[in-house]
Amino acid sequence: MEGVEVALDPAAEEQAPHRSLEDIAREHGWRPKDEYRGDESDWRDAESFITFGLTRQRDLTRDMKHLRSTTEQIVRTTAQITEDAVRKARDEERQQWQQRHRQAVEEGDVAGAEQAVGKIAELAASPAAKSGPPPEVASFVRENAWMENDPAAAAVAATEADRIAKAGGSVAEQLAAARQAVHKRFPEYAPAPATPAKPPAAVSAPASRAAPIGGRKKGFSDLPRDAQEVARQLVAKGFVSSTDAYADQYFAGKGA
């Protein structure tokens, strides 16, 4: 049986597209010098443009790896601080009940000794603190997009949070300091200044304390002085994430 010959069409071969470096570069934003509208000193030929793009992609990949490492370090640091704090509190409570037990035994206080033994047993049986970042850390990462897409800003945040952690600061203090450091170094991430509110119009009946003033929501600056001090202390101890969060709860309760 004779073999089948397949004839190649020269015209079909000629129709196969041939893409030059210039064609490829154009697809990614490159323009010839006569079409370039930017600074003439910044213009690159097609080959240099492609080479620069590949180098930049490699740098971005490295930066993203660094960013993930930085974020993971923040999570590990805050998780460790939380676990250490819980462990320390449990140890201190156990020591207190052991002291009460010894005192009750010395005084012949059977009921007191039994209570102390029961509390010590409860502490021994209770599960240890779960590993993982506090919820405010997850919220911090979620609320600040630069933590995931700006390696430089994330690195500033991680460095400042680590500094505060080593100084014994709470998770809330670490995050507040990290945010402040990033806003100082990268003003574009800082919130826009609030527009001054107009004085509220006079009304015949007193408004609820939770009602907005001049169209804005009440915040920390609207709290009584004593309440402001309480808010600062709670933030410092890590019980609330920010003074504004405390204010939200304060005025929600007053206006209920």
Secondary structure, 3 states (H helix, E strand, C coil): CCCCCCCCCHHHHHHCCCCCHHHHHHHCCCCCCCCCCCCHHHCCCHHHHHHHHHHHHHHHHHHHHHHHHHHHHHHHHHHHHHHHHHHHHHHHHHHHHHHHHHHHHHHCCHHHHHHHHHHHHHHHHCCCCCCCCCHHHHHHHHHCCHHHHCHHHHHHHHHHHHHHHHCCCCHHHHHHHHHHHHHHHCHHHCCCCCCCCCCCCCCCCCCCCCCCECCECCCHHHCCHHHHHHHHHHHHHCCCCCHHHHHHHHHHHHHC
